[in-house]
């Protein structure tokens, strides 16, 4: 009986284990494409935008420009490397640094610190132009734009609406609520009022109370995803002038840069995401072993939810998923764990409809994992007590987790799928699956 060796990232270290070769159903990895040089690709994208003139032709001398950038949880987008190029382009078109404002589009997340602004934008940029947080709770600095067809009252940052030009930057990957990240997410939730965010995000729940998360609010789904469609309508109210989004590569580099019209350039980015991270599978496994990909994607339980969700697509109903998540900052964010205190998922569902909070939706999605099969977390031993309210089985090492998983399975020779980059890769069960 041959053994197959695996080495999966866990925090800033590696977890190694071996499995009987005949039990390995498959290894879910994305498509490796030739890496692009970020600076070269970025400059090319600015000169060859999609459905828009080049940025240097779009802006006019003396105009006031607001640039939206993602917060500290998205530093992989490397704004510190790309913003100097963007500022150079604006300067050459006659827009001075004094007329440029960078807004960190935190959405409903916490405000970022000055040190985090330096990490996001780079020290040179922070000393050249204004860098401010969007404050979703500051209604005095919002502009009311009307109501969407789904009833969302739209209030968006005054800095965005009163600028002569609004430029969105970001990154496009799968998102397990809105289908994909990037694009219109810079507006909603990024630059929107907290009640606008809540009214939109409640669409991530099923129409009927007690049914939990909306199955249409899921990775890769846009058509019929009411939350996404409402986001697009809100961004349409704003009409950003230009968008620049990157798509990450499997190795942590950059696979592509897309610029131009805020909608069509983003759609092109989603197609590349599908090519790289959408992985067809023929059969679901009895046991799935999934790593988020290491730090920072497994920095806490909140971030680990994406890995759990993707692992669930590769697991048969009633199977077992082993999630490698060090969770070195397991209690962050502080508001997260209170949502695990409800007596039932239905009670949590009802509470979210009363006052929606993204922390609560993520908690609900994680609790719903336990209704699909058994989820085992391999994490730091000291996290065990903190994680007790979640209902997950907690183990300190992979050997213990595999032992429990095998005992749970009725098959003495369970089929096992391994996911080394489960926070990014989406298993797609094909129509002719076994």
C-alpha positions as CSV (number, residue, x, y, z in Angstrom):
1,X,0.0,0.0,0.0
2,X,1.7,3.2,-1.2
3,X,1.5,6.4,0.8
4,X,1.1,9.9,-0.7
5,X,2.7,12.8,1.2
6,X,1.1,16.2,1.7
7,X,2.5,19.5,3.1
8,X,-0.2,22.1,3.8
9,X,0.3,25.7,5.0
10,X,-0.8,26.3,8.6
11,X,-0.3,29.8,9.9
12,X,3.3,30.6,9.1
13,X,4.3,26.9,9.3
14,X,3.5,23.7,7.5
15,X,1.5,20.6,8.5
16,X,2.7,17.3,7.0
17,X,0.8,14.0,6.7
18,X,0.5,11.0,4.4
19,X,-2.5,9.2,3.1
20,X,-3.0,5.8,1.4
21,X,-2.7,6.5,-2.3
22,X,-5.8,4.4,-3.2
23,X,-7.9,6.6,-0.8
24,X,-6.9,9.9,-2.4
25,X,-9.8,11.0,-4.5
26,X,-8.0,14.1,-5.7
27,X,-6.2,17.3,-4.9
28,X,-8.1,20.5,-5.6
29,X,-5.8,23.1,-6.9
30,X,-6.4,26.0,-9.3
31,X,-4.9,26.7,-12.7
32,X,-1.4,28.0,-12.7
33,X,-1.0,30.7,-15.3
34,X,2.1,32.6,-16.3
35,X,2.8,35.4,-13.8
36,X,2.6,39.0,-14.9
37,X,4.9,41.8,-13.8
38,X,2.7,44.0,-11.7
39,X,4.1,47.3,-12.8
40,X,4.1,46.4,-16.5
41,X,0.6,45.0,-16.4
42,X,-0.7,47.9,-14.4
43,X,0.7,50.5,-16.8
44,X,-0.6,48.5,-19.7
45,X,-4.1,48.3,-18.2
46,X,-4.2,52.1,-17.6
47,X,-3.4,52.7,-21.3
48,X,-5.7,49.9,-22.6
49,X,-8.9,50.1,-20.5
50,X,-12.1,48.2,-21.2
51,X,-15.0,50.2,-22.5
52,X,-13.4,53.5,-21.4
53,X,-10.8,56.0,-22.6
54,X,-7.3,55.8,-21.0
55,X,-7.3,57.4,-17.5
56,X,-4.9,60.2,-18.7
57,X,-7.6,61.2,-21.3
58,X,-10.5,60.9,-18.9
59,X,-9.3,63.3,-16.2
60,X,-8.8,67.1,-16.7
61,X,-6.3,69.5,-15.2
62,X,-7.4,70.8,-11.8
63,X,-10.1,68.2,-11.2
64,X,-10.6,66.8,-7.7
65,X,-10.1,63.0,-7.7
66,X,-11.1,60.5,-5.0
67,X,-9.4,57.1,-5.1
68,X,-11.1,54.2,-3.1
69,X,-8.7,51.5,-1.8
70,X,-9.4,48.3,0.2
71,X,-8.7,48.1,3.9
72,X,-6.0,46.3,5.8
73,X,-7.6,42.9,5.3
74,X,-6.8,43.1,1.6
75,X,-3.1,44.1,1.6
76,X,-2.5,41.4,-1.0
77,X,-3.8,43.8,-3.6
78,X,-0.4,45.7,-3.2
79,X,-1.7,49.2,-3.4
80,X,1.7,50.3,-2.0
81,X,3.2,49.3,-5.4
82,X,0.4,50.5,-7.7
83,X,-0.7,53.8,-6.1
84,X,2.5,55.6,-7.1
85,X,1.9,54.6,-10.7
86,X,-1.7,55.9,-10.4
87,X,-0.6,59.2,-8.9
88,X,2.0,59.6,-11.6
89,X,-0.7,59.1,-14.3
90,X,-2.9,61.7,-12.6
91,X,-0.1,64.2,-12.2
92,X,0.8,63.9,-15.8
93,X,-2.8,64.7,-16.7
94,X,-2.7,67.9,-14.7
95,X,-4.2,66.6,-11.4
96,X,-2.0,67.7,-8.5
97,X,-1.4,65.8,-5.3
98,X,-3.4,68.5,-3.4
99,X,-6.5,67.6,-5.4
100,X,-6.2,63.8,-4.7
101,X,-7.8,62.1,-1.8
102,X,-7.4,58.4,-1.0
103,X,-10.3,56.9,1.0
104,X,-9.9,53.5,2.7
105,X,-13.2,51.8,1.9
106,X,-13.6,50.0,5.1
107,X,-17.4,49.4,4.7
108,X,-18.7,48.1,8.0
109,X,-15.3,47.0,9.2
110,X,-13.4,49.0,11.9
111,X,-11.5,52.1,11.0
112,X,-7.9,51.5,10.0
113,X,-5.0,53.0,11.9
114,X,-2.4,55.5,10.6
115,X,0.2,52.7,10.6
116,X,-2.2,50.5,8.6
117,X,-2.7,53.3,6.1
118,X,1.1,53.3,5.7
119,X,1.0,49.5,5.1
120,X,-1.9,49.8,2.7
121,X,-0.7,52.7,0.6
122,X,3.0,53.0,1.3
123,X,4.8,55.7,3.2
124,X,5.6,57.9,0.2
125,X,2.0,58.0,-0.9
126,X,0.7,58.8,2.6
127,X,3.0,61.8,2.8
128,X,2.0,63.0,-0.6
129,X,-1.8,62.9,-0.5
130,X,-4.6,62.8,2.0
131,X,-5.5,59.3,3.2
132,X,-8.7,59.0,5.1
133,X,-11.0,56.3,6.5
134,X,-14.5,56.0,5.3
135,X,-16.7,56.1,8.4
136,X,-19.9,54.2,7.7
137,X,-21.5,55.6,10.8
138,X,-21.0,59.3,10.0
139,X,-24.4,60.2,8.3
140,X,-23.4,63.8,8.1
141,X,-20.8,62.9,5.5
142,X,-23.2,60.8,3.4
143,X,-25.2,61.8,0.3
144,X,-28.6,60.3,-0.2
145,X,-29.1,59.0,-3.7
146,X,-32.5,57.3,-3.6
147,X,-33.9,53.8,-3.2
148,X,-33.1,50.7,-5.1
149,X,-35.8,48.5,-6.7
150,X,-35.4,46.2,-3.7
151,X,-36.0,49.0,-1.2
152,X,-32.4,49.8,-0.1
153,X,-32.0,53.4,0.9
154,X,-28.7,54.5,-0.7
155,X,-26.4,56.8,1.2
156,X,-22.8,57.0,0.0
157,X,-19.7,58.9,1.1
158,X,-19.7,62.6,0.3
159,X,-16.0,62.4,-0.6
160,X,-17.0,60.0,-3.4
161,X,-20.0,61.9,-4.6
162,X,-18.5,65.4,-4.5
163,X,-15.3,64.5,-6.3
164,X,-15.0,65.4,-10.0
165,X,-13.7,61.8,-10.6
166,X,-14.1,58.7,-8.5
167,X,-11.6,55.9,-9.2
168,X,-12.2,52.4,-7.7
169,X,-9.3,50.1,-7.0
170,X,-9.5,46.6,-5.6
171,X,-9.0,42.9,-6.2
172,X,-11.4,40.3,-7.6
173,X,-11.7,36.8,-6.1
174,X,-14.6,34.6,-5.2
175,X,-16.8,35.8,-2.4
176,X,-19.2,33.5,-0.6
177,X,-21.9,36.1,-0.2
178,X,-21.8,38.4,-3.3
179,X,-20.4,35.9,-5.8
180,X,-17.2,37.7,-6.4
181,X,-15.2,40.4,-4.6
182,X,-14.0,43.6,-6.2
183,X,-15.8,45.9,-8.6
184,X,-19.0,47.3,-7.1
185,X,-17.9,46.2,-3.6
186,X,-15.8,49.3,-3.3
187,X,-19.1,51.2,-3.3
188,X,-21.2,48.8,-1.3
189,X,-20.1,48.1,1.4
190,X,-16.9,50.0,0.9
191,X,-18.1,53.6,0.8
192,X,-21.7,53.3,2.0
193,X,-23.7,54.2,5.1
194,X,-24.0,51.5,7.7
195,X,-27.8,51.2,7.3
196,X,-27.4,51.0,3.5
197,X,-25.0,48.1,4.1
198,X,-27.3,46.3,6.4
199,X,-30.4,46.7,4.2
200,X,-28.4,45.3,1.3
201,X,-26.7,42.5,3.2
202,X,-29.9,41.2,4.7
203,X,-30.6,39.9,1.2
204,X,-27.9,37.3,2.0
205,X,-30.5,35.6,4.1
206,X,-33.2,33.3,2.6
207,X,-36.6,35.0,1.9
208,X,-38.3,33.0,4.6
209,X,-37.4,33.5,8.3
210,X,-35.7,30.4,9.7
211,X,-34.3,29.2,6.4
212,X,-30.9,30.6,7.1
213,X,-28.5,31.9,4.5
214,X,-29.7,32.5,1.0
215,X,-28.4,29.7,-1.2
216,X,-28.2,32.2,-4.1
217,X,-25.8,34.4,-2.1
218,X,-22.8,32.2,-2.8
219,X,-19.5,32.1,-4.6
220,X,-19.6,32.4,-8.4
221,X,-23.4,33.2,-8.4
222,X,-24.4,36.6,-9.7
223,X,-27.6,35.9,-11.7
224,X,-30.4,35.5,-9.2
225,X,-28.2,36.7,-6.4
226,X,-30.3,39.5,-5.0
227,X,-27.6,40.9,-2.8
228,X,-25.2,41.2,-5.8
229,X,-27.9,42.6,-8.1
230,X,-28.7,45.3,-5.4
231,X,-25.0,46.1,-5.2
232,X,-24.8,46.7,-8.9
233,X,-27.9,48.9,-8.8
234,X,-26.3,51.0,-6.0
235,X,-23.0,51.3,-7.9
236,X,-25.1,52.4,-10.9
237,X,-26.5,55.3,-8.8
238,X,-22.9,56.4,-8.1
239,X,-21.5,55.8,-11.6
240,X,-17.7,55.6,-10.7
241,X,-15.5,57.1,-13.4
242,X,-12.8,54.4,-13.6
243,X,-12.0,51.0,-12.1
244,X,-8.7,49.1,-11.6
245,X,-8.9,45.6,-10.2
246,X,-6.2,42.9,-9.9
247,X,-6.7,39.2,-9.9
248,X,-4.3,37.2,-7.7
249,X,-2.3,34.2,-8.9
250,X,-2.1,30.9,-7.1
251,X,1.4,31.6,-6.0
252,X,0.5,34.9,-4.3
253,X,1.6,37.0,-7.3
254,X,-0.7,38.7,-9.8
255,X,-2.5,37.0,-12.6
256,X,-4.0,40.0,-14.3
257,X,-4.9,43.7,-14.1
258,X,-8.2,45.0,-15.4
259,X,-9.2,48.7,-15.8
260,X,-11.9,50.8,-17.4
261,X,-15.6,50.8,-17.0
262,X,-16.6,49.9,-13.5
263,X,-18.9,47.1,-14.6
264,X,-17.5,45.6,-17.8
265,X,-13.8,45.7,-16.6
266,X,-14.8,43.9,-13.4
267,X,-16.8,41.3,-15.4
268,X,-13.6,40.5,-17.4
269,X,-11.8,40.1,-14.1
270,X,-14.4,37.6,-12.8
271,X,-13.8,35.5,-16.0
272,X,-10.1,35.2,-15.1
273,X,-11.1,34.2,-11.5
274,X,-13.2,31.4,-12.9
275,X,-10.3,30.2,-15.0
276,X,-7.8,30.1,-12.1
277,X,-9.9,29.2,-9.1
278,X,-13.0,27.4,-10.3
279,X,-12.1,23.7,-10.1
280,X,-14.5,21.0,-11.6
281,X,-14.9,17.9,-9.6
282,X,-16.6,14.6,-10.5
283,X,-17.3,13.2,-7.1
284,X,-17.6,14.5,-3.5
285,X,-15.4,13.0,-0.9
286,X,-16.1,11.2,2.4
287,X,-13.3,13.3,4.0
288,X,-12.0,16.7,2.9
289,X,-8.7,18.0,4.3
290,X,-8.6,21.8,3.6
291,X,-6.0,24.5,4.4
292,X,-6.9,28.1,4.1
293,X,-3.4,28.6,2.6
294,X,-1.7,29.7,5.8
295,X,-1.3,33.2,7.3
296,X,-3.1,35.6,7.0
297,X,-6.0,33.6,5.5
298,X,-6.3,31.5,8.7
299,X,-5.5,34.4,11.1
300,X,-8.9,33.9,12.9
301,X,-12.1,32.0,12.8
302,X,-13.9,34.8,10.9
303,X,-11.5,34.6,8.0
304,X,-11.6,30.7,8.1
305,X,-15.3,30.8,7.1
306,X,-14.3,31.0,3.4
307,X,-12.3,27.8,3.7
308,X,-15.1,26.0,5.4
309,X,-17.6,27.0,2.8
310,X,-15.4,25.9,-0.1
311,X,-14.6,22.6,1.7
312,X,-18.3,21.9,2.0
313,X,-18.7,21.8,-1.8
314,X,-16.1,19.0,-2.0
315,X,-17.6,17.0,0.9
316,X,-20.5,14.6,0.4
317,X,-23.6,15.2,2.6
318,X,-22.9,13.8,6.0
319,X,-19.1,13.6,5.4
320,X,-16.2,15.1,7.3
321,X,-14.2,18.2,6.7
322,X,-10.9,18.8,8.4
323,X,-10.0,22.5,8.4
324,X,-6.4,23.5,9.1
325,X,-6.6,27.0,10.7
326,X,-4.1,28.1,13.2
327,X,-6.2,31.2,14.3
328,X,-3.4,33.0,15.9
329,X,-5.8,35.9,16.6
330,X,-8.8,33.7,17.2
331,X,-10.9,36.4,19.1
332,X,-10.7,39.0,16.3
333,X,-13.0,40.6,15.6
334,X,-14.3,41.1,19.2
335,X,-17.9,41.2,18.1
336,X,-17.9,37.9,16.3
337,X,-18.3,35.3,19.0
338,X,-21.4,36.8,20.5
339,X,-23.3,35.5,17.5
340,X,-22.7,31.9,18.6
341,X,-24.6,32.5,21.8
342,X,-28.1,31.9,20.3
343,X,-30.1,28.8,21.3
344,X,-30.6,27.8,17.7
345,X,-29.7,28.8,14.1
346,X,-33.3,30.0,13.7
347,X,-32.9,32.4,16.6
348,X,-29.7,33.7,15.1
349,X,-31.5,34.1,11.7
350,X,-34.3,36.1,13.4
351,X,-31.8,38.3,15.2
352,X,-30.0,39.1,11.9
353,X,-33.3,40.2,10.3
354,X,-33.9,42.6,13.2
355,X,-30.4,44.2,12.9
356,X,-28.1,42.7,10.3
357,X,-24.4,42.5,11.0
358,X,-21.9,40.7,8.7
359,X,-20.3,39.0,11.8
360,X,-23.6,37.3,12.4
361,X,-24.0,36.2,8.9
362,X,-20.5,34.7,8.9
363,X,-21.3,32.9,12.2
364,X,-24.6,31.6,10.7
365,X,-22.8,30.2,7.6
366,X,-20.2,28.5,9.9
367,X,-23.0,27.0,12.1
368,X,-24.7,25.8,9.0
369,X,-21.6,23.8,8.1
370,X,-22.4,21.5,11.1
371,X,-25.8,20.6,9.4
372,X,-24.0,19.3,6.3
373,X,-21.5,17.1,8.0
374,X,-18.9,17.0,10.7
375,X,-16.4,19.9,10.7
376,X,-13.1,19.4,12.6
377,X,-10.8,22.3,13.2
378,X,-7.1,21.7,13.6
379,X,-5.9,24.8,15.5
380,X,-3.9,26.0,18.4
381,X,-4.6,24.0,21.6
382,X,-5.4,27.2,23.5
383,X,-8.2,28.0,21.1
384,X,-10.3,25.0,22.2
385,X,-12.3,26.8,24.9
386,X,-12.9,29.9,22.8
387,X,-14.2,27.7,20.0
388,X,-16.5,25.6,22.2
389,X,-19.7,27.6,21.3
390,X,-19.2,27.0,17.6
391,X,-20.0,23.2,17.9
392,X,-17.0,22.3,15.8
393,X,-14.8,19.4,16.9
394,X,-11.4,20.9,17.8
395,X,-8.1,19.1,17.5
396,X,-4.5,20.1,18.1
397,X,-3.0,18.0,15.3
398,X,-3.8,16.4,12.0
399,X,-3.3,12.8,13.3
400,X,-6.0,13.2,15.9
401,X,-8.3,14.8,13.3
402,X,-7.8,12.0,10.8
403,X,-8.5,9.4,13.5
404,X,-11.8,11.1,14.4
405,X,-12.7,11.5,10.7
406,X,-12.1,7.8,10.0
407,X,-14.2,6.8,13.0
408,X,-17.0,9.0,11.8
409,X,-17.1,7.5,8.3
410,X,-19.0,4.3,7.8
411,X,-16.7,3.3,5.0
412,X,-13.5,1.6,6.2
413,X,-11.6,3.0,3.2
414,X,-13.0,6.5,2.8
415,X,-12.3,8.6,-0.2
416,X,-10.3,11.7,0.7
417,X,-9.9,15.0,-1.1
418,X,-7.2,17.5,-0.2
419,X,-7.5,21.3,-0.7
420,X,-4.2,23.1,-0.2
421,X,-5.6,26.6,-1.0
422,X,-9.2,26.2,0.1
423,X,-9.9,29.8,0.8
424,X,-9.4,30.6,-2.9
425,X,-10.4,27.4,-4.8
426,X,-14.0,26.7,-5.4
427,X,-14.9,23.0,-6.1
428,X,-17.6,22.9,-8.9
429,X,-19.5,19.6,-9.0
430,X,-20.1,18.8,-12.7
431,X,-23.5,17.7,-14.0
432,X,-22.3,14.2,-14.8
433,X,-20.9,13.5,-11.3
434,X,-20.9,10.0,-10.0
